[in-house]
Amino acid sequence: MTGGNEVGCRPDQLISPKDVIIDKDRDNLIICDTINKRIVQWPRRNGKNGETIISNVGCCGLAIDDNGSLYIV
C-alpha cells in the first residue's frame, strides 16, 4: 500500500484499521478502516491503488463466506 507510514483519510491511507480479510477469489485484501468509517479493497499484489467499497459504516470486524458475501460487524 502507498501512503508511507502516515495515517490519514486519503484513499491510500488508513486510520486505525481493525480487521483485514483476504478475498482469495478476487486476490484482494478487504480492510475495515474504523476511524475513516469505510471498508476498502486493495489488490494483494502490487497494490498501489485501493478503493472504498463501502463508506459511512462503523466496523470492527469482517467476514466473507463461501459465496463471496461480505459481512460487517
PDB file of N, CA, C and O in Angstrom, chain B, residues numbered from 101:
ATOM      1  N   MET B 101       0.829  -1.172   0.000  1.00  0.00           N
ATOM      2  CA  MET B 101       0.000   0.000   0.000  1.00  0.00           C
ATOM      3  C   MET B 101       0.874   1.235   0.000  1.00  0.00           C
ATOM      4  O   MET B 101       1.995   1.226   0.509  1.00  0.00           O
ATOM      5  N   THR B 102       0.356   2.273  -0.566  1.00  0.00           N
ATOM      6  CA  THR B 102       1.083   3.530  -0.584  1.00  0.00           C
ATOM      7  C   THR B 102       0.702   4.340   0.639  1.00  0.00           C
ATOM      8  O   THR B 102       0.056   3.821   1.550  1.00  0.00           O
ATOM      9  N   GLY B 103       1.090   5.599   0.671  1.00  0.00           N
ATOM     10  CA  GLY B 103       0.782   6.438   1.813  1.00  0.00           C
ATOM     11  C   GLY B 103       1.891   6.464   2.842  1.00  0.00           C
ATOM     12  O   GLY B 103       1.815   7.196   3.829  1.00  0.00           O
ATOM     13  N   GLY B 104       2.932   5.658   2.611  1.00  0.00           N
ATOM     14  CA  GLY B 104       4.059   5.633   3.537  1.00  0.00           C
ATOM     15  C   GLY B 104       3.641   5.189   4.921  1.00  0.00           C
ATOM     16  O   GLY B 104       2.788   4.316   5.078  1.00  0.00           O
ATOM     17  N   ASN B 105       4.249   5.797   5.922  1.00  0.00           N
ATOM     18  CA  ASN B 105       3.935   5.470   7.308  1.00  0.00           C
ATOM     19  C   ASN B 105       2.926   6.429   7.917  1.00  0.00           C
ATOM     20  O   ASN B 105       2.684   6.391   9.123  1.00  0.00           O
ATOM     21  N   GLU B 106       2.347   7.273   7.108  1.00  0.00           N
ATOM     22  CA  GLU B 106       1.413   8.278   7.594  1.00  0.00           C
ATOM     23  C   GLU B 106       0.006   7.701   7.705  1.00  0.00           C
ATOM     24  O   GLU B 106      -0.419   6.905   6.868  1.00  0.00           O
ATOM     25  N   VAL B 107      -0.711   8.115   8.752  1.00  0.00           N
ATOM     26  CA  VAL B 107      -2.131   7.797   8.841  1.00  0.00           C
ATOM     27  C   VAL B 107      -2.899   8.960   8.252  1.00  0.00           C
ATOM     28  O   VAL B 107      -2.398  10.085   8.232  1.00  0.00           O
ATOM     29  N   GLY B 108      -4.095   8.712   7.778  1.00  0.00           N
ATOM     30  CA  GLY B 108      -4.874   9.796   7.211  1.00  0.00           C
ATOM     31  C   GLY B 108      -6.141   9.310   6.556  1.00  0.00           C
ATOM     32  O   GLY B 108      -6.503   8.137   6.651  1.00  0.00           O
ATOM     33  N   CYS B 109      -6.808  10.230   5.892  1.00  0.00           N
ATOM     34  CA  CYS B 109      -8.086   9.905   5.269  1.00  0.00           C
ATOM     35  C   CYS B 109      -8.020   9.894   3.746  1.00  0.00           C
ATOM     36  O   CYS B 109      -9.047   9.762   3.080  1.00  0.00           O
ATOM     37  N   ARG B 110      -6.817  10.032   3.190  1.00  0.00           N
ATOM     38  CA  ARG B 110      -6.686   9.907   1.736  1.00  0.00           C
ATOM     39  C   ARG B 110      -7.009   8.472   1.334  1.00  0.00           C
ATOM     40  O   ARG B 110      -6.966   7.571   2.171  1.00  0.00           O
ATOM     41  N   PRO B 111      -7.329   8.252   0.065  1.00  0.00           N
ATOM     42  CA  PRO B 111      -7.632   6.885  -0.381  1.00  0.00           C
ATOM     43  C   PRO B 111      -6.483   5.900  -0.178  1.00  0.00           C
ATOM     44  O   PRO B 111      -6.717   4.695  -0.089  1.00  0.00           O
ATOM     45  N   ASP B 112      -5.248   6.392  -0.103  1.00  0.00           N
ATOM     46  CA  ASP B 112      -4.098   5.499   0.072  1.00  0.00           C
ATOM     47  C   ASP B 112      -3.630   5.430   1.525  1.00  0.00           C
ATOM     48  O   ASP B 112      -2.526   4.955   1.793  1.00  0.00           O
ATOM     49  N   GLN B 113      -4.453   5.898   2.465  1.00  0.00           N
ATOM     50  CA  GLN B 113      -4.092   5.897   3.882  1.00  0.00           C
ATOM     51  C   GLN B 113      -5.213   5.288   4.719  1.00  0.00           C
ATOM     52  O   GLN B 113      -6.380   5.295   4.327  1.00  0.00           O
ATOM     53  N   LEU B 114      -4.829   4.761   5.883  1.00  0.00           N
ATOM     54  CA  LEU B 114      -5.783   4.192   6.829  1.00  0.00           C
ATOM     55  C   LEU B 114      -5.588   4.855   8.184  1.00  0.00           C
ATOM     56  O   LEU B 114      -4.502   5.341   8.502  1.00  0.00           O
ATOM     57  N   ILE B 115      -6.655   4.870   8.981  1.00  0.00           N
ATOM     58  CA  ILE B 115      -6.564   5.267  10.383  1.00  0.00           C
ATOM     59  C   ILE B 115      -7.215   4.149  11.188  1.00  0.00           C
ATOM     60  O   ILE B 115      -8.393   3.846  10.994  1.00  0.00           O
ATOM     61  N   SER B 116      -6.477   3.557  12.060  1.00  0.00           N
ATOM     62  CA  SER B 116      -6.993   2.542  12.977  1.00  0.00           C
ATOM     63  C   SER B 116      -7.711   1.388  12.271  1.00  0.00           C
ATOM     64  O   SER B 116      -8.878   1.122  12.560  1.00  0.00           O
ATOM     65  N   PRO B 117      -7.030   0.705  11.352  1.00  0.00           N
ATOM     66  CA  PRO B 117      -7.665  -0.469  10.740  1.00  0.00           C
ATOM     67  C   PRO B 117      -7.882  -1.540  11.807  1.00  0.00           C
ATOM     68  O   PRO B 117      -6.960  -1.866  12.555  1.00  0.00           O
ATOM     69  N   LYS B 118      -9.088  -2.084  11.881  1.00  0.00           N
ATOM     70  CA  LYS B 118      -9.431  -3.050  12.927  1.00  0.00           C
ATOM     71  C   LYS B 118      -9.404  -4.492  12.451  1.00  0.00           C
ATOM     72  O   LYS B 118      -9.179  -5.397  13.255  1.00  0.00           O
ATOM     73  N   ASP B 119      -9.627  -4.726  11.168  1.00  0.00           N
ATOM     74  CA  ASP B 119      -9.669  -6.098  10.672  1.00  0.00           C
ATOM     75  C   ASP B 119      -9.291  -6.105   9.201  1.00  0.00           C
ATOM     76  O   ASP B 119      -9.495  -5.126   8.483  1.00  0.00           O
ATOM     77  N   VAL B 120      -8.741  -7.219   8.771  1.00  0.00           N
ATOM     78  CA  VAL B 120      -8.411  -7.414   7.359  1.00  0.00           C
ATOM     79  C   VAL B 120      -8.700  -8.866   7.010  1.00  0.00           C
ATOM     80  O   VAL B 120      -8.384  -9.775   7.777  1.00  0.00           O
ATOM     81  N   ILE B 121      -9.302  -9.071   5.851  1.00  0.00           N
ATOM     82  CA  ILE B 121      -9.529 -10.425   5.355  1.00  0.00           C
ATOM     83  C   ILE B 121      -8.994 -10.517   3.935  1.00  0.00           C
ATOM     84  O   ILE B 121      -8.821  -9.508   3.250  1.00  0.00           O
ATOM     85  N   ILE B 122      -8.739 -11.730   3.515  1.00  0.00           N
ATOM     86  CA  ILE B 122      -8.248 -11.976   2.158  1.00  0.00           C
ATOM     87  C   ILE B 122      -9.378 -12.572   1.339  1.00  0.00           C
ATOM     88  O   ILE B 122      -9.937 -13.611   1.691  1.00  0.00           O
ATOM     89  N   ASP B 123      -9.705 -11.907   0.250  1.00  0.00           N
ATOM     90  CA  ASP B 123     -10.664 -12.438  -0.718  1.00  0.00           C
ATOM     91  C   ASP B 123      -9.842 -13.190  -1.757  1.00  0.00           C
ATOM     92  O   ASP B 123      -9.338 -12.599  -2.712  1.00  0.00           O
ATOM     93  N   LYS B 124      -9.714 -14.494  -1.562  1.00  0.00           N
ATOM     94  CA  LYS B 124      -8.854 -15.301  -2.432  1.00  0.00           C
ATOM     95  C   LYS B 124      -9.374 -15.374  -3.860  1.00  0.00           C
ATOM     96  O   LYS B 124      -8.583 -15.459  -4.799  1.00  0.00           O
ATOM     97  N   ASP B 125     -10.697 -15.341  -4.039  1.00  0.00           N
ATOM     98  CA  ASP B 125     -11.268 -15.418  -5.388  1.00  0.00           C
ATOM     99  C   ASP B 125     -10.886 -14.218  -6.237  1.00  0.00           C
ATOM    100  O   ASP B 125     -10.647 -14.355  -7.437  1.00  0.00           O
ATOM    101  N   ARG B 126     -10.827 -13.041  -5.623  1.00  0.00           N
ATOM    102  CA  ARG B 126     -10.502 -11.811  -6.357  1.00  0.00           C
ATOM    103  C   ARG B 126      -9.078 -11.336  -6.093  1.00  0.00           C
ATOM    104  O   ARG B 126      -8.636 -10.333  -6.653  1.00  0.00           O
ATOM    105  N   ASP B 127      -8.358 -12.065  -5.231  1.00  0.00           N
ATOM    106  CA  ASP B 127      -6.975 -11.748  -4.871  1.00  0.00           C
ATOM    107  C   ASP B 127      -6.845 -10.329  -4.310  1.00  0.00           C
ATOM    108  O   ASP B 127      -5.969  -9.564  -4.715  1.00  0.00           O
ATOM    109  N   ASN B 128      -7.738  -9.995  -3.366  1.00  0.00           N
ATOM    110  CA  ASN B 128      -7.763  -8.678  -2.746  1.00  0.00           C
ATOM    111  C   ASN B 128      -7.689  -8.777  -1.234  1.00  0.00           C
ATOM    112  O   ASN B 128      -8.046  -9.798  -0.645  1.00  0.00           O
ATOM    113  N   LEU B 129      -7.223  -7.708  -0.618  1.00  0.00           N
ATOM    114  CA  LEU B 129      -7.364  -7.512   0.819  1.00  0.00           C
ATOM    115  C   LEU B 129      -8.577  -6.623   1.034  1.00  0.00           C
ATOM    116  O   LEU B 129      -8.764  -5.645   0.311  1.00  0.00           O
ATOM    117  N   ILE B 130      -9.399  -6.949   2.014  1.00  0.00           N
ATOM    118  CA  ILE B 130     -10.529  -6.109   2.385  1.00  0.00           C
ATOM    119  C   ILE B 130     -10.271  -5.658   3.817  1.00  0.00           C
ATOM    120  O   ILE B 130     -10.081  -6.478   4.715  1.00  0.00           O
ATOM    121  N   ILE B 131     -10.269  -4.346   4.017  1.00  0.00           N
ATOM    122  CA  ILE B 131      -9.826  -3.765   5.282  1.00  0.00           C
ATOM    123  C   ILE B 131     -10.932  -2.910   5.889  1.00  0.00           C
ATOM    124  O   ILE B 131     -11.554  -2.092   5.211  1.00  0.00           O
ATOM    125  N   CYS B 132     -11.160  -3.119   7.175  1.00  0.00           N
ATOM    126  CA  CYS B 132     -12.082  -2.303   7.955  1.00  0.00           C
ATOM    127  C   CYS B 132     -11.297  -1.110   8.503  1.00  0.00           C
ATOM    128  O   CYS B 132     -10.493  -1.269   9.422  1.00  0.00           O
ATOM    129  N   ASP B 133     -11.520   0.062   7.956  1.00  0.00           N
ATOM    130  CA  ASP B 133     -10.832   1.294   8.362  1.00  0.00           C
ATOM    131  C   ASP B 133     -11.768   2.073   9.294  1.00  0.00           C
ATOM    132  O   ASP B 133     -12.564   2.896   8.845  1.00  0.00           O
ATOM    133  N   THR B 134     -11.657   1.799  10.590  1.00  0.00           N
ATOM    134  CA  THR B 134     -12.644   2.223  11.578  1.00  0.00           C
ATOM    135  C   THR B 134     -12.836   3.735  11.673  1.00  0.00           C
ATOM    136  O   THR B 134     -13.962   4.217  11.553  1.00  0.00           O
ATOM    137  N   ILE B 135     -11.772   4.479  11.882  1.00  0.00           N
ATOM    138  CA  ILE B 135     -11.906   5.923  12.098  1.00  0.00           C
ATOM    139  C   ILE B 135     -12.409   6.627  10.837  1.00  0.00           C
ATOM    140  O   ILE B 135     -13.173   7.587  10.932  1.00  0.00           O
ATOM    141  N   ASN B 136     -11.994   6.167   9.674  1.00  0.00           N
ATOM    142  CA  ASN B 136     -12.470   6.759   8.419  1.00  0.00           C
ATOM    143  C   ASN B 136     -13.855   6.250   8.022  1.00  0.00           C
ATOM    144  O   ASN B 136     -14.408   6.685   7.012  1.00  0.00           O
ATOM    145  N   LYS B 137     -14.417   5.331   8.808  1.00  0.00           N
ATOM    146  CA  LYS B 137     -15.763   4.787   8.582  1.00  0.00           C
ATOM    147  C   LYS B 137     -15.932   4.272   7.159  1.00  0.00           C
ATOM    148  O   LYS B 137     -16.828   4.698   6.430  1.00  0.00           O
ATOM    149  N   ARG B 138     -15.053   3.345   6.777  1.00  0.00           N
ATOM    150  CA  ARG B 138     -15.134   2.806   5.422  1.00  0.00           C
ATOM    151  C   ARG B 138     -14.540   1.404   5.372  1.00  0.00           C
ATOM    152  O   ARG B 138     -13.768   0.997   6.241  1.00  0.00           O
ATOM    153  N   ILE B 139     -14.926   0.685   4.331  1.00  0.00           N
ATOM    154  CA  ILE B 139     -14.342  -0.609   4.001  1.00  0.00           C
ATOM    155  C   ILE B 139     -13.598  -0.394   2.691  1.00  0.00           C
ATOM    156  O   ILE B 139     -14.177   0.060   1.704  1.00  0.00           O
ATOM    157  N   VAL B 140     -12.310  -0.725   2.690  1.00  0.00           N
ATOM    158  CA  VAL B 140     -11.503  -0.533   1.492  1.00  0.00           C
ATOM    159  C   VAL B 140     -11.011  -1.874   0.960  1.00  0.00           C
ATOM    160  O   VAL B 140     -10.848  -2.842   1.702  1.00  0.00           O
ATOM    161  N   GLN B 141     -10.786  -1.895  -0.324  1.00  0.00           N
ATOM    162  CA  GLN B 141     -10.309  -3.100  -1.009  1.00  0.00           C
ATOM    163  C   GLN B 141      -9.007  -2.769  -1.717  1.00  0.00           C
ATOM    164  O   GLN B 141      -8.906  -1.769  -2.428  1.00  0.00           O
ATOM    165  N   TRP B 142      -8.007  -3.630  -1.509  1.00  0.00           N
ATOM    166  CA  TRP B 142      -6.695  -3.432  -2.123  1.00  0.00           C
ATOM    167  C   TRP B 142      -6.269  -4.706  -2.820  1.00  0.00           C
ATOM    168  O   TRP B 142      -6.505  -5.797  -2.302  1.00  0.00           O
ATOM    169  N   PRO B 143      -5.642  -4.593  -3.990  1.00  0.00           N
ATOM    170  CA  PRO B 143      -5.054  -5.783  -4.618  1.00  0.00           C
ATOM    171  C   PRO B 143      -3.949  -6.340  -3.723  1.00  0.00           C
ATOM    172  O   PRO B 143      -3.181  -5.575  -3.138  1.00  0.00           O
ATOM    173  N   ARG B 144      -3.865  -7.652  -3.615  1.00  0.00           N
ATOM    174  CA  ARG B 144      -2.827  -8.266  -2.778  1.00  0.00           C
ATOM    175  C   ARG B 144      -1.440  -8.074  -3.366  1.00  0.00           C
ATOM    176  O   ARG B 144      -0.467  -7.943  -2.623  1.00  0.00           O
ATOM    177  N   ARG B 145      -1.338  -8.054  -4.665  1.00  0.00           N
ATOM    178  CA  ARG B 145      -0.039  -7.921  -5.326  1.00  0.00           C
ATOM    179  C   ARG B 145       0.029  -6.568  -6.040  1.00  0.00           C
ATOM    180  O   ARG B 145      -0.903  -6.166  -6.737  1.00  0.00           O
ATOM    181  N   ASN B 146       1.135  -5.892  -5.853  1.00  0.00           N
ATOM    182  CA  ASN B 146       1.346  -4.584  -6.492  1.00  0.00           C
ATOM    183  C   ASN B 146       0.206  -3.616  -6.194  1.00  0.00           C
ATOM    184  O   ASN B 146      -0.241  -2.877  -7.070  1.00  0.00           O
ATOM    185  N   GLY B 147      -0.254  -3.630  -4.952  1.00  0.00           N
ATOM    186  CA  GLY B 147      -1.390  -2.801  -4.565  1.00  0.00           C
ATOM    187  C   GLY B 147      -1.038  -1.347  -4.370  1.00  0.00           C
ATOM    188  O   GLY B 147      -0.688  -0.933  -3.265  1.00  0.00           O
ATOM    189  N   LYS B 148      -1.125  -0.574  -5.418  1.00  0.00           N
ATOM    190  CA  LYS B 148      -0.843   0.855  -5.330  1.00  0.00           C
ATOM    191  C   LYS B 148      -2.119   1.675  -5.314  1.00  0.00           C
ATOM    192  O   LYS B 148      -2.099   2.848  -4.941  1.00  0.00           O
ATOM    193  N   ASN B 149      -3.217   1.078  -5.712  1.00  0.00           N
ATOM    194  CA  ASN B 149      -4.483   1.791  -5.754  1.00  0.00           C
ATOM    195  C   ASN B 149      -5.570   0.954  -5.097  1.00  0.00           C
ATOM    196  O   ASN B 149      -5.973  -0.089  -5.613  1.00  0.00           O
ATOM    197  N   GLY B 150      -6.033   1.430  -3.956  1.00  0.00           N
ATOM    198  CA  GLY B 150      -7.159   0.797  -3.297  1.00  0.00           C
ATOM    199  C   GLY B 150      -8.420   1.561  -3.631  1.00  0.00           C
ATOM    200  O   GLY B 150      -8.370   2.648  -4.206  1.00  0.00           O
ATOM    201  N   GLU B 151      -9.553   0.983  -3.266  1.00  0.00           N
ATOM    202  CA  GLU B 151     -10.806   1.688  -3.492  1.00  0.00           C
ATOM    203  C   GLU B 151     -11.730   1.468  -2.309  1.00  0.00           C
ATOM    204  O   GLU B 151     -11.745   0.397  -1.702  1.00  0.00           O
ATOM    205  N   THR B 152     -12.496   2.493  -1.993  1.00  0.00           N
ATOM    206  CA  THR B 152     -13.508   2.379  -0.955  1.00  0.00           C
ATOM    207  C   THR B 152     -14.687   1.639  -1.554  1.00  0.00           C
ATOM    208  O   THR B 152     -15.255   2.072  -2.557  1.00  0.00           O
ATOM    209  N   ILE B 153     -15.058   0.518  -0.936  1.00  0.00           N
ATOM    210  CA  ILE B 153     -16.194  -0.245  -1.465  1.00  0.00           C
ATOM    211  C   ILE B 153     -17.469   0.015  -0.665  1.00  0.00           C
ATOM    212  O   ILE B 153     -18.573  -0.177  -1.175  1.00  0.00           O
ATOM    213  N   ILE B 154     -17.320   0.454   0.598  1.00  0.00           N
ATOM    214  CA  ILE B 154     -18.466   0.854   1.420  1.00  0.00           C
ATOM    215  C   ILE B 154     -18.011   2.044   2.257  1.00  0.00           C
ATOM    216  O   ILE B 154     -16.967   1.984   2.906  1.00  0.00           O
ATOM    217  N   SER B 155     -18.786   3.118   2.243  1.00  0.00           N
ATOM    218  CA  SER B 155     -18.420   4.293   3.034  1.00  0.00           C
ATOM    219  C   SER B 155     -19.499   4.574   4.081  1.00  0.00           C
ATOM    220  O   SER B 155     -20.610   4.048   4.016  1.00  0.00           O
ATOM    221  N   ASN B 156     -19.138   5.417   5.044  1.00  0.00           N
ATOM    222  CA  ASN B 156     -20.039   5.801   6.132  1.00  0.00           C
ATOM    223  C   ASN B 156     -20.591   4.602   6.888  1.00  0.00           C
ATOM    224  O   ASN B 156     -21.796   4.499   7.118  1.00  0.00           O
ATOM    225  N   VAL B 157     -19.691   3.693   7.274  1.00  0.00           N
ATOM    226  CA  VAL B 157     -20.107   2.497   8.008  1.00  0.00           C
ATOM    227  C   VAL B 157     -19.173   2.287   9.198  1.00  0.00           C
ATOM    228  O   VAL B 157     -17.952   2.361   9.065  1.00  0.00           O
ATOM    229  N   GLY B 158     -19.765   2.025  10.357  1.00  0.00           N
ATOM    230  CA  GLY B 158     -18.975   1.639  11.518  1.00  0.00           C
ATOM    231  C   GLY B 158     -18.581   0.181  11.375  1.00  0.00           C
ATOM    232  O   GLY B 158     -19.364  -0.626  10.873  1.00  0.00           O
ATOM    233  N   CYS B 159     -17.390  -0.163  11.804  1.00  0.00           N
ATOM    234  CA  CYS B 159     -16.903  -1.519  11.584  1.00  0.00           C
ATOM    235  C   CYS B 159     -15.857  -1.882  12.622  1.00  0.00           C
ATOM    236  O   CYS B 159     -14.985  -1.077  12.949  1.00  0.00           O
ATOM    237  N   CYS B 160     -15.950  -3.103  13.140  1.00  0.00           N
ATOM    238  CA  CYS B 160     -14.873  -3.609  13.993  1.00  0.00           C
ATOM    239  C   CYS B 160     -14.460  -5.013  13.572  1.00  0.00           C
ATOM    240  O   CYS B 160     -13.507  -5.569  14.119  1.00  0.00           O
ATOM    241  N   GLY B 161     -15.166  -5.591  12.606  1.00  0.00           N
ATOM    242  CA  GLY B 161     -14.801  -6.914  12.127  1.00  0.00           C
ATOM    243  C   GLY B 161     -15.413  -7.208  10.770  1.00  0.00           C
ATOM    244  O   GLY B 161     -16.415  -6.610  10.379  1.00  0.00           O
ATOM    245  N   LEU B 162     -14.793  -8.141  10.058  1.00  0.00           N
ATOM    246  CA  LEU B 162     -15.229  -8.536   8.723  1.00  0.00           C
ATOM    247  C   LEU B 162     -15.219 -10.053   8.601  1.00  0.00           C
ATOM    248  O   LEU B 162     -14.457 -10.744   9.277  1.00  0.00           O
ATOM    249  N   ALA B 163     -16.076 -10.550   7.729  1.00  0.00           N
ATOM    250  CA  ALA B 163     -16.061 -11.973   7.380  1.00  0.00           C
ATOM    251  C   ALA B 163     -16.551 -12.095   5.948  1.00  0.00           C
ATOM    252  O   ALA B 163     -17.298 -11.247   5.459  1.00  0.00           O
ATOM    253  N   ILE B 164     -16.126 -13.151   5.289  1.00  0.00           N
ATOM    254  CA  ILE B 164     -16.582 -13.434   3.934  1.00  0.00           C
ATOM    255  C   ILE B 164     -16.937 -14.914   3.882  1.00  0.00           C
ATOM    256  O   ILE B 164     -16.186 -15.754   4.380  1.00  0.00           O
ATOM    257  N   ASP B 165     -18.083 -15.236   3.278  1.00  0.00           N
ATOM    258  CA  ASP B 165     -18.494 -16.639   3.237  1.00  0.00           C
ATOM    259  C   ASP B 165     -18.070 -17.297   1.929  1.00  0.00           C
ATOM    260  O   ASP B 165     -17.449 -16.664   1.075  1.00  0.00           O
ATOM    261  N   ASP B 166     -18.410 -18.566   1.782  1.00  0.00           N
ATOM    262  CA  ASP B 166     -18.001 -19.335   0.603  1.00  0.00           C
ATOM    263  C   ASP B 166     -18.598 -18.805  -0.693  1.00  0.00           C
ATOM    264  O   ASP B 166     -18.076 -19.083  -1.772  1.00  0.00           O
ATOM    265  N   ASN B 167     -19.692 -18.040  -0.601  1.00  0.00           N
ATOM    266  CA  ASN B 167     -20.315 -17.459  -1.792  1.00  0.00           C
ATOM    267  C   ASN B 167     -19.749 -16.086  -2.132  1.00  0.00           C
ATOM    268  O   ASN B 167     -20.142 -15.482  -3.130  1.00  0.00           O
ATOM    269  N   GLY B 168     -18.829 -15.591  -1.309  1.00  0.00           N
ATOM    270  CA  GLY B 168     -18.226 -14.286  -1.555  1.00  0.00           C
ATOM    271  C   GLY B 168     -18.985 -13.129  -0.935  1.00  0.00           C
ATOM    272  O   GLY B 168     -18.654 -11.971  -1.189  1.00  0.00           O
ATOM    273  N   SER B 169     -20.008 -13.421  -0.119  1.00  0.00           N
ATOM    274  CA  SER B 169     -20.756 -12.355   0.555  1.00  0.00           C
ATOM    275  C   SER B 169     -19.929 -11.806   1.710  1.00  0.00           C
ATOM    276  O   SER B 169     -19.327 -12.559   2.476  1.00  0.00           O
ATOM    277  N   LEU B 170     -19.909 -10.488   1.821  1.00  0.00           N
ATOM    278  CA  LEU B 170     -19.136  -9.806   2.852  1.00  0.00           C
ATOM    279  C   LEU B 170     -20.049  -9.458   4.017  1.00  0.00           C
ATOM    280  O   LEU B 170     -21.147  -8.938   3.820  1.00  0.00           O
ATOM    281  N   TYR B 171     -19.590  -9.748   5.241  1.00  0.00           N
ATOM    282  CA  TYR B 171     -20.334  -9.438   6.461  1.00  0.00           C
ATOM    283  C   TYR B 171     -19.517  -8.464   7.290  1.00  0.00           C
ATOM    284  O   TYR B 171     -18.314  -8.641   7.477  1.00  0.00           O
ATOM    285  N   ILE B 172     -20.195  -7.426   7.788  1.00  0.00           N
ATOM    286  CA  ILE B 172     -19.546  -6.374   8.561  1.00  0.00           C
ATOM    287  C   ILE B 172     -20.108  -6.391   9.974  1.00  0.00           C
ATOM    288  O   ILE B 172     -21.323  -6.401  10.176  1.00  0.00           O
ATOM    289  N   VAL B 173     -19.211  -6.394  10.941  1.00  0.00           N
ATOM    290  CA  VAL B 173     -19.618  -6.390  12.351  1.00  0.00           C
ATOM    291  C   VAL B 173     -19.270  -5.045  12.953  1.00  0.00           C
ATOM    292  O   VAL B 173     -19.523  -4.813  14.135  1.00  0.00           O
TER     293      VAL B 173
END
